[in-house]
């Protein structure tokens, strides 16, 4: 599966109006979002970082604030950058976790318990995981890595005679299942 990257860029009002009108004439892949908002660049195999570095070189007085997202559920991050005079700085990364619960879990486990489990998983993953920004990856190079790899991180959560298990796939895709009743769970505090 080819993953698309969506780079939303904010700049001054005068700048982006001029850029969008030029892009329309040149048939560049920049799409108009709306007045006083931003423009987007959609790319495959990597974010538009090189494009923004070149753009910031051409317009050194302009400050570009970029937000990069992707359609890759297994490694889904929001990356925040600032571009100025041909240089870039990463402001921060924010993972977007995707949880999928089995039908049995949805039917038999109280949603409050599942939500508590999700919160604990997010807290633990934020402490344990290292997220690599796009500027450190090879830009515009197709990745040969498996997208559906299973990490070595699994979680268990015992509550009210149910054992919930979660398997992290990639870095942001998490499957939650419920296991059968266990006598050991009776001794756990509620």
N, C-alpha and C positions, 0 to 999 in steps of 0.2 A: 504494500500500500504506500502510495506517495503521500507524504504529509505536507500540508500547506502551512505557511507561516503568515500571520497577519500582523503587520507593523502599522500601528496608528501613531501618527506624528503630529505634534502641536507646534505651531510657529506663530509669528505675528500675523494679524489679519491681512495686511498688505502683501506679505510674502506668499501666503498660500493661495490667495486669489490669483496672483500673477502666475504661480507655478501650475495650478490646475488648468488655467486657460492655455498655457504652453503645452502641457501634457496632452490636452485634448487635441491640439493641432498636431503633435508629434506621435499620437497614439501610444503613449507610454502607459504602463499598467497602474496608474494612480487613479483611484476612484474617489469621487466627491461624496462626503458624508453629509455635510450641511453647513450652513452659514455660521461663521464664528466658532467652528468646532475643530476640525483637523482634516487630514487626508490619510488614506490608507494605501499601503503597498502590499500586494499579495504575491508571494514567491513560493517556489517549491525547493526542497532540499536544504533550505537554510533561510534565516531572516535577512532582511535587506540592510544589514549593517554596512556593507561596503558602499551601497548606494547612498546611504545617509552620510557617511564619511566624505564621499565625493561632493555631495550636496553642500555639506557644511564648509568644505574647502572653497567652493564657488561663491558662497555667501558667508564670509567670515564674521560678519556683525550679527548674524542670526543665531539664536539659540533654539535647537530642536529638542523637544522632549518626546521620546519614543516609548511606546508600550508594545511589547512583542508577545503574541500568543500563538498557539498552534492547535491543530485538530488531533494531536497525538495524545490519546487518553492515558497511555502508559508512562509518558514523560511530559506531563503538562505543567508548564510554568508560565507565570506572567513575569516578564523581565522589564525593568524600568531603566532607561538610559537617558543621558543628555549628550548631545552632540554640539560642538562649537569649534570652529576654525580647523576642521579636519581631525579633531581628537574626540574620543568618546570616553564617557565614564559611566560605569554601572552604578545606579543608585541602590537598587536591591532586587532580589528575586523573591517570588511568592509562589509556592506550589498550589495547584488546584487539584485536590484529591477527589477521585471519583469512586464512590462506594456502590457495589452491587450486592444486594441481599438475595439469598435463595428464597424461593416461594415458601418453603417450610418455615424459614425464619420469619418472614413477613406475617405468616398466619399464626405462629405459635408463641412468638416472643413479643412482649410489650415494646412498642416503639420508643418509649422512654429509656428502656434498658439498652436498646440498640443504639440510640443517640448518645448515651453515656459512653458506650464502647467506642463509638466513632470519635468522640472527643478525646478519649485516652489515646487512641491510635494516632490521631493528628498531633497531639502533644509529644508523644514518643518519637514519631517520624521527624518532626521539626527539630528535635534534639539530636537524632541519630544520623539523619540524611545529609549528604553533601550534594548540592545542586550546582551543576557546572553551567556558567553563563555562556550564551551563544558566541561571545567574542573569543572564547577559548576553544571553540570547536572549529573544524574546517568549514569555512563558509562556502555555500553553494556546491558542496560535495555530497553525493548520495551516501547514506550510511549503510554499511554492510552488517551492522549489529542486528540481532534479533529484537523485534519490537515487543514480543510477547514472552520475554524471559521472566522467570519466576525468581524473585530475589530470595535471599536466605532469611527474610524477616517474616515471622508468623506470630500472631497474637492469640491468646486465649483469655476468656473472660467468663468467670463463673458467677451466676447470679440467679437466685430463686430456682434452683434445680435445673437450670439450663446452662449448657456450656457453649459459648459462642467462640468460634474460631475465625480468624481473618488471615488471609494470605495476600501479601503485597506483590503485585506483578508490575514489573518495571519499577518506577519510583512513585507513581501517583494513582495507580489503579488497584483497588482493594476489593477482594471478594469476601463476603461474610456468610458463614454457614452456622447452623445450630446443630449440635450433637445431641444424642439421646440423653435421657435422664441418667445422672450419675450419683451413686450413693455418697461419694466423697463430697459432693457439693452441699449436702445437708449440714456439714460441719463449718462451712464458710459463713462469715458474718454477712448479714443482709444489709 
